[in-house]
């Protein structure tokens, strides 16, 4: 995922996953066998929380503490999606607009690699979403090269469970910024998350076995499971 001399952008929304990823990569710089740098990019969606915009000051303060350059990118994504288009299912368009805004910012700075905070649970949920709503067996890749933008996406937390990340963020005292998106908690992904959680309680270890099946297929760029040394999250990790 990481090559010598990489400038790695981290997309930091302010949620637990992205701030944990940022802190982990910043720490990794100190002892990784090859040199790389980290820069944080936060996209302000234009959400309003209690009459005010989101406060990303805690994220900026964390970046100063970690000695990581921080860029706050303003946008009108909320206004376009919710006010102008009034999207009933906004997540897909929102994701595309966020990705476009981030990639434009990286292109301006000639950065070719971005780290995203997707984790073990996200992968299983995405697999289910593709199966249920698209009728295909698919998931994002651990490493994705986008030839149209010449940007490489990496997902370093892919073998970390959400509960593990939550615990790491809490124990490290990392700041988490509340997401006031009107669709938060009312999405297809949330429905699938709850379904998988219920199934995993009924059939303990289900998520782990699904993840293993995704490797054994294998999905594109995941590779045969026997070639992967990193263990999956232990049973009981949500």
C-alpha positions, 0 to 999 in steps of 0.5 A: 500500500505504501511506497517510498516517498509517498505523499499520502492524503487522509480523508478526514471527516471527523468520524472515529474511523478517519481520525483513528486512521490519521493518528495511526498513519502519523505514528507509523511514519516514525518507524516504517522502514521506508519514508512517507508523509501524511497530509489531512484533508477535510471536506466541509459538506455545508451541513448545519448543526443547531444553526451553525456549520460543523466545527472542525477545530478539534480535527485541526488541533489534532493535526497540529499535535500530530505534525500533519498539514491540514486542509479544510475544503469548503463545498456546497454539497449539502445545498446541492443534494438536499436543497436543490435536488431534494434527493430521496436517496442521497448517499450515492450522489453524495459519495460521488461528489465528495470523491470528486471534490477530494480528487480535485484538491489532490490534483491541484497539490499533485498528490497521487495517493489517498488513504480512506477509513473503510474497515472490516465491517464496512467491507462486509456491509458493502458486499451485502449492499452490492448483493441485495441492491445490485445483484452482483458480488462486489466490494471495494478493493484494498488498493484501487488505482483510478486511471482517470484521475491518476490517484491510488486509494488505499484502505489500511484499516481493512482488517480492523473491526469497527469495535476495535477502532472505536476502542482505539479512538476512545483510549487515545482520546481522539476528537470525534466530530458529530455528523449532522447529515439529515440522512445519517442513520436512515440509509440502506447501509444502516439497514444492512448494518443492523441486519448483519449485526442481528445475524451475527448475534444469531450465528456467531462469527458470521461476519468473519466467515463472510469476509473469508469467503470474499477473499476465497472467491477471490474478489478483484485485487483481494487475492487468494486467502492463503497468500494473506498473512494478516489475521481477521478480527477475532470472534466477538469483534463487532 
